[in-house]
Amino acid sequence: MKRLALRLLEAFITLWLLATLCFVLLRAAPGGPFDTEKYAPPEVQAALAEQFRLDQPLIVQYGAWLADVARGDLGPSFQYPDYTVNQLIVRALPVSLLNGGLALLLALLVGVPLGVYAALRAGQWMDRALMLLAGLGLAIPKFVAAPLLVLLFAVTLNWLPAGGWGEWQNIVLPVIALALPNLAYCARLTRASMLETRSADYLRAARARGLSETRLLFAHTLKPALLPVVAWLSPALINVVTGSAVVEQVFGIPGMGRYFVQGALNRDYTLVLGVVLVVGALIVLINTLVDMLRAWLDPRLDEAS
């Protein structure tokens, strides 16, 4: 119980620091949310500033915003005046979770078996070919991979739509674009961990007792070999979150990443802060779950902490 309370306190402090830093940086950036209204009558500009508390000192704005967040109110959106930030996030979060979750699942379901297969064929041509492809997957950034996928599968082959949202076909290309670098890294990490685990002394002893390679793989090798992969899930999630901004822009997906980019470009302070808070909370939650999963795979980690 004490450890859980400490984790919750750390999560709260982390989110508060993240939100505060984002608040300060947004206000310090040049420009404002109503720069397009600079030719409007002074009384209109004053009404807008008063409506969104922009006429108040910065410390007062910060305190009022924190008080609203404590009540679960992320405020009105500057760019989308007919919606609150809560409404926009409720609409966008399931889209991003679906894309990111499927991308990470695809990376694991394909990357882990490929890494295991490459490790079992270490030094052979298939191992070298798979690692070469994995290297290419890591080298190609998402803002290059996404348009290439559109060019190949939407424009040239006409198999899938180039963008949009609403049908299952719209999910395929964004998920692949998000998954590619994570899939490549997962395969390389699994291969390296498998090779290290297979050379352990206890596996040599088990092999000397006549255990089959299949039993060695599933009963003694795979579980410890997956520990680095489980630890990698946290940075993989961050990679998916940061990459979603590019992918959602390319494919016109109404997700969190696209709202973040549009909010930053238009100085929609409340929208950007709301997205940062929600994404930060998700990352903290995933980190906690990953730590619990690692402790289940290797109880010594839980004892050490």
N, C-alpha and C positions, 0 to 999 in steps of 0.2 A: 504494500500500500504506500509506504514511504517513497519507494522508487517510482511508482506511478505518479504520485504528487509532484516529485522532482521533475519528471518528464513533462508534465502539464505546465509547470512553471517555466521550464526552459522553452517550451513551445510558445507560450504567451509572450515571453520577453523577445523571442526571435521575431514573431509576427509584429509586435509593437515597434521594434527597431527597424524592420523592413518597411513598414508603413510610414514611419516618421521620416526615414531617409527618402523614400519616394515622394512624400509630401513636399519636403524641402527642395528636392531637385526639380520637381515640376514647377514650383513657384519661382525658382531661380532661372529657369530657362526663358529665353526671350520670347516675346509674344504673349497673347492671352486668348481665352476662349471666344471673345467677341470682337476680334480684330476686324472681322468682316463688317461689323456694325459701326466702324469708326466714322462713317459719313452720316450716320443717323443723327437726329436732333439730340442735343445734350440731355434733355429730359428722358429720352428713350434709353440712352446709355446709362444714365443714373438709375433708372428703374431696373434695368438688367443687373447692374452691379449690386443693387440692394436686394433683389430677389435671390441672388446666389451668394450673398454675404461677401462679395468681393470688395465692398466699400469699407469693410472692417479691417483693423490691424491683423497682421499675419498670425500672431499668437492667439487672437480671438477666433479667427477662422479655424485654426488647428484645434483649439479646445472644443468648439462647437461640433467639428467633424468627429472628434473622438467620442463625444457624448452621443452623437447619432449612431455611430458604429456600435457602441456599447448596447444600444437598444435594438440593434439588428437592422438599422436603416442606413444604407450606403448613399443615400441622397439622390437628388434628381440628376439626370444626364444633361449636360450642356448641349451636346451635339444632337441628341434625340429628345427634344422637349416634351414629347408626348409619353415618354417612358421614364420610369425610375431606373436606377442602376440595378436594383434588385430584380426588376422585371427582365432587363436585358440579360443578366447573368443566368437567371432561371431558364431563359430561352436558349442561351448559348452553351451553358455548361454540359448538358447531355450530349450535344453534338461533339464537343471537344473530347469528352470522356469516351465516347464511342470510337472516335478516330484513334485517339491515343491508346486506349485499351486494346483495340484490335491490332494496332501496329506493334505494340509490345508483345502481345500474344503471338503474333506471326513471327516476330524475331526469335522468341523462345522456342516455339514449336519447330521452326526450321533450323535455327542457329545451333541449338544444343545437339540434335541428331547429326548435323553436318560436322560439328566439332568432334563428337565421339567417333564418327566414321573416319575422319581424317586422322585422329590419334591412333586408331586401330590399324590404319594403313600408313603410318608414319614413314616418310622417306620414299614412298612410292609415287608414281606419276599422278594418281588421283589425289593424294594428299597435297602435292605441289599445285595442282590445278585449282583445287578448292581454296587454298590459301591465297593464290593469285587473285581469284575472283573476290575473295574477302577483302584483300588489299584495295582492289578497285572500288568496292562498295564503300570503304572508308574514305577513299580519296575524293570521291565525287560528292560535292556539297548538295544539300537539299534544293537550293535555288537553281541548281543545274539539273538535278535528277528529275524534279517535277516537270519542267517544260519538256525535257526529253521524253518522258513517259506520255505526256499529252501529244507530242509530235508523232510518236510511234503508234500508240494504241487508239488515239482519238482521231488524229488527222490522216495518218497514212493507212492504217488498217480499218479504221472506223468501227472498232469493236466496242468502245466504251465512250461515254460522254466526256467532253473536255472540262466540264465544271458543273456547278449547280448543286442542288441538294433536294432530297425527297425520295429518291429511288435507291435500291441497293446498288445499282450500277455506279452511282455517284460516289460510293464509298471506296471502290476498289483501288483506283489510282492514288488518291490521297493516302490510304493506308500503306500501300507499297512504298510510296515516296518517303513516308515517315519511318517505315520499318527498315529500309535498306541499310543505313549505316549501323543501326543497332543490331541487325541480323549479322552483319559482317563481323562486328566486334564480338558478339556473343559466340560465334563459331570459333574465332581465334582464341578467345579466352577459355572456352570449353576444351579445345584441343590442348592448350598449354597446361591447363589444370589436370586433364586426364593423363598426359604424359608424366607429369610430376607425381601424381598419385600412383600410377602403375609401377613406378620404380621404388615405392616404399618397401621397407623391410618386411612388414607384416604380410604384404601381398606375395613377396618372394617365398615366404614361409608357407603361405596357404597354397601357392602353386606347387611347391615341393611335396605337399601332402596329397597331391593328385586331384585337387579341385578343378573342375572344367573352367574354361575361359568365360563361358556364358555366366556361370554362377559367380565367378570372381567379379565380372563386370557389374551385375545387378545387385549382388549382395554385399560387396566389399569396396568397389571402386567408384560407382556412380554417385553415391550420396556425399562422400567427402569431396569429390571432384566438383560438385555443384556449389560448394560453399562460396568460391570466388564469384560465381555467376549470380548467386543470391545477393552478395554484397554489391555487385554491379547494378542491381535493379534501381537503386536510388539515383545514381548519375544517369542511368538510362531514362528514367522518368523525366529528369530535368532536361535531357536531350530532346525527348519527345515534346515537352512543353515549349521549349524555346523554338524548336523546329516547326511547331504547329502554326506560329505566326506567319512564316513564309509559305507553308503549304496551303493554309486556309486563304491567303491572299491570292495565290496562283489559281486555285480551283474555285474561288468565290464561295467558300463555305462560311456560313454564319456562326462561327465558333468564337471562343474566348480570345484566341490569338488574333483574329481579324479585328475584333472590337478593341483589343489593346493597341494595335497598330493605328487604327483610325482615331482612337481616343488620344494617343500621343501626338499624332500629326495635327489634330484639331484642338489641342490643349483642353481636352475634356477631362478636367482634373478628377472629378468624382468617379468617372468610368474607369480611368486608369488605376486609381487607388483601389476601387472595388475589385477589379480583376487581379491586381497584385495580392490583395488580401486573401481572396479565394484560392488562387493558385498556390500561394505560400502555405495556407492551411492544408491543402492537399499534399504538398511535398512533405510537410512535417508529419502528417498522418501516414504517408507511405513509408517514410524513414522509420517510424515507430514499428509499423507492421513488418518491415524488412528485418529490423533488429530482432523482433520476436521469432521470425522464421529462421534466422541464422542461429538463434539460441536453441531452437527445436532441433535443427540439423546437427548442431555441435553444442551440447550442454556445457562444455568447458568455457565457452564464451560468456554464458550467463553467470557462471561462477566467478570468472575473472573480473567482470564488471561490478 
